[in-house]
Amino acid sequence: MSKQNIPRTLGTVTEALPNTMFRVVIIDENREEKEVLGHLSGKMRLNRIRVLIGDRVELELDQYGGNTNRIVKRL
C-alpha cells in the first residue's frame, strides 16, 4: 500500500496518554462514534507541534485494522 492510498479521517482528542499517545473519537462510515488510539507522527514530533484535549486532528488509519493510528495534522 503506497502512502497515497492510506485512508485518513478526522477526529477529536478526548484524552492525553503517556508517550505522545492520545485517545481520539472518530465517526466511522456507519455514523457511529468510535474511540481509537493515536500517536504523533515523526514530523509533528520534530516540529514540536502540540496537541491538546479538544483539538481536531487528522488521522491516518492503521492499514491492518488495528486500534493504533497516526496523527498527521492538527486542525
Secondary structure, 3 states (H helix, E strand, C coil): CCHHHCCEEEEEEEEEECCCEEEEEEECCCCCEEEEEEEECHHHHHCCCCCCCCCEEEEECCCCCCCEEEEEEEC
